[in-house]
C-alpha cells in the first residue's frame, strides 16, 4: 500500500487479512431477520452468530465480538441509508472472533443490499450512532459468555460487583475491581449486591450525570432483578450513614483521599473540523492513496466509478464506495481502512464507517458544503423533500407541525408585530408605518405574537444589520433579555443576520421589507439620503422577498433579478431578462414604500440614457442566475452540548425523539438552514453560553457553514412548531409531572426494607472493619451473603468489645450498639446525653421492635420505606429528632 500526498509517494503497511478457521462457515451462519423489529443483536460464539435476547440488549462481554443491525422504522429516515450494520469487538476478543465478525458483516451486507452503512466499533470508543440504540446505557461485562448460560439471568440475587459508570448523554458502565481503589471523585460507581444496589456519586459529578447514572441503575434493576431490587443513593457520605456502612462492609474501610477526576478525552468540535479526502486506486499491483482535497469539500469530488477515504481529523475514518466500484474493492473496505489507520499512526480503536454511493449517512453528507440527492440520480428524495415541490397550504400549519418545520413558518404571519430600534443602548419603539423599513447600521427587536392550540406564543427576532457596531449588538442582546424577563421567559429568541432572514420573518412584513444603507440616529431619524439610490429586489412571494439598498453603480445589476433606481426626478423599475413573472409581480408591491406610484418600468437592453447616467455609465454586470441552496440531501441532527477546556463538545443523538430531551440538557438541533438551541428547565441559566456554542458550531463546522445561519433559542415548554415538527411525535404534556433528580431520590427511593435488613445485621453482629482499600474480610462477606440470599444461614457474631482482636482491627472504629436500648434513654435526649455509639440522626433505630411498633404505630420496615421528609416529621413529633 502506498500513500501519495502532494506528489510524494510513501509505502504504507496494509493490515493483512488473517485466515479464518476452517470450522467457520459464514454461509450457514446467517440468521433470519425479523422485519417488525428495528434492532437485532448477535454474539459471535464458537464462530457462529447467536441471537442475544432483547432483555440483554446493551450487555457486552469483553471477550466476545457482536454484530448489531438497526433497520430504521421511521418514515423520516427515507433519505439515504435505511439500515446500519455494526460489528463490535471487546477489548479481550480473540483475532479469530474478530475475523468471523467481519466476515459475517460482509455476508449480511450482501444480503441487505447497498442501502446499508457499515460500522466498525471498539469497546469504550463506540460511535454515537451505536450508543444511541441503548438509551439506558451500555454494560461491559468481564470475561466471556459460557455456552450453557443465558446472557442475563433475571432474579439473580447472589451477586457482588462494582460498576464504574461514565458518560453524559450516552452512559456506559464497566465491571471493575471490588475495591475503594477503583473509585475517583468525578465518576459514579454502582455497588450491586443483588437485592440492594447502591449508587455512589463522586463529589465532582454533576446533577445530569447523577440523573443518567440513576436511569442506568433503575434499568439494571428492572431488567436483571425483575424490578424487585432496592436502590440506595450516596450523594453525601455524611448523610448516607447506613449506605456507607454497607459499602464499607463490602469494600473495607477507605484509607486516604480519593484520586481526582480522570482527564476527559472527549473530542471537541475544533478537532473534528479538519477533514481530508483521499482517492484510493490500484497502480502496478500496489494500492495508492492520494490526498485529493481538504475542507470545505464538494460533492462533485466523488466519482461513481472510484473509491475514497475521508479522514475526519483522525477521529473517524469514512470509506465511500462508488456505485461502479468493483466488488473486490467493496469487500476490502475494512481492511483498507485499517491499513490507512495503521499508516497514519492513529489508535487501533479509531471508528470506521463504510458508506455506499446513494446511501450515505447524515454525518457523512454534512462534511460537504452541499449535498444533493438529485445529483446522484436518486429519484427517492424522501417524503419531506417532496412536500416542498408544490406551493403549500399555509392554513394547515397549525395542524401540521411537520409542514411548519419544513417551511420554517409557525403560522401564516397574521399575528401581532412590534418593532424596537436599538439606540443609545436602549430600545426605541418604531412607528408601525415604518415597521418594514430597517437600516443596515442598526439592530432591531421584532416581537411576533400569535396563538396556537388556544395558547399565546411569542417569537422575538434579534435582527442585526451588516454595519451595526459591536456595542449595538451587545445592547441588542441585553434588551432581548430584559424583554424575556417581562414575558417570564416565554420568548423564543431567533438571532437573524441581515440578508439571511428566515421565511417567517419576511412574511410578517408581507414582502415589503426594505433595508436601507446607513443608520438611524438618536433622534430616530435616518441620515440624509443620497440623490441617487439603487435597490435590489429579490423574491417571488411574501415569505422570500426582501429589498436591499446596494451601491448605485451598474456593476451591481444582475440579468436574473429586479432593481429599483431612485433619482431626484424619476424612479426606474428595471427588469432583467432572466426574471420571472412572479418576480415582476412581487417587485411592484415590494418597492411601493420606496418609490410610491411614480415609477418608470425599464426592460434590460432598453434603458434610456438617464438610467445609465444616474449609475455613472454602463459597466459589465453578472448574468448568471443565483441558484437557491440545495438542502434536499441533508437530514436534521440532534446533539447534546457541553464544554471541555473552553471548546464545544457535542454528543449526537442518532434516530432522535423527544425522549432525548431532558430538563438538564442544552441540545443543538441542526436542520442546516437553522440552528435550534433547546434549553432544559434546569439549564436556562446557560442561555448566553448556548448562543456562543451555536456560533462556535457554525465556525468550526467542516463544511464551511455560513456564520449568518439563524440561531433559535428555545426554552423547555415553549417549543414552536418549527422545532417540534422535526420530531416524529411530540407530546406537549410530557414534562407536566416531570420530577427532578432530588425528587426522585427523596420521594421514590428513600430507605428500603432490604437496606434496613442489612443495616440491622451489621449493627447486631459487629464486623471487623480495619483500614483497607482492597475489600472486606470473609466474615463480612458471609454476613452480607446471608442477608442477600435469604437462605437462613446463621450469622457469626463479631468479636466482643474488649477482645484484643477487636482493638487490633480498628484504627478508627465507628461505635456500634449490640441489641436495643430502652426508650427513655433515646426519647427527647440531647446529643451529649445519648449512650456512646448511638447515631444521633437515627435514634429511633436503637429501639426494640416492640417499642418501635408501639411508639410509631408501624414496623421499622414500614417506617424506612416512607419518604425522608415524612420520617423526619414523625421523628420530630415523637421526640427522636
Secondary structure, 3 states (H helix, E strand, C coil): CEEEECCEEEECCCCCCCCCCCCCCCCCCCCCCCCCCCEEEEEEECCEEEECCHHHCCEEECCCEEEEEEECCCHHHCCCCCEEEEEEECCCCCHHHHHHHHHHHHHHHHHHCCCEEEEEEECCCCCHHHHCCCCCCEEEECCCCCCCCCCCCCCCCCCCEEEEEECCCCCEEEEECCCHHHCECCCEEEEECCCEEEEEECCCCCHHHHHHHHHHHHHHHHHHCCCCCEEEEECCCCCCHHHHHHHHHHHCECCCCCECCCCCCCCCHHHHCCEEEEEEEEECCEEEEEEEEECCECHHHCCCCCEEEEEECCCEEEEEECCCCCHHHHHCHHHHHHHHHHHHCCCCCCEEEEEECCCCCHHHHCCECCCCCHHHCCCCCCHHHHCCCCCCCHHHCCCCHHHHHHHCCCCCCCCEEEEEEEECCEEEECCHHHCCEEECCCEEEEEEEEEECCEEEEEEEEEECCCCCHHHHHHHHHHHHHHHHHCCCCEEEEEEECCCCCHHHHHCCCCCCEEECCCECCCCCECCCCCCEEEEEECCCCCCCEEEEECCCHHHCECCCEEEEECCCCEEEEECCCCCHHHHHHHHHHCHHHHCCCCEEEECCCCCHHHHHHCCCCCCCECCCCCCCCCCCCCCEEEEEEEECCEEEEEEECCCCHHHCCCCCEEEEECCCEEEEEECHHHHHHHHHHHHHHHHHHHHCCCCCCCCCEEEEEECCCCCHHHHCCCCCCCCCCCCCCCCHHHHHHHHHCCCHHHHHHHHHHHHCCCCCCECCCCCCHHHHHHHHHHHHCCCCCCCCCCCCCCHHHHHHCCCCCCCCCCCCCHHHCCCCCHHHCCCCCCHHHHHHHCCHHHHHHHHCCCHHHHHCCCHHHHHHHHHHHCCC
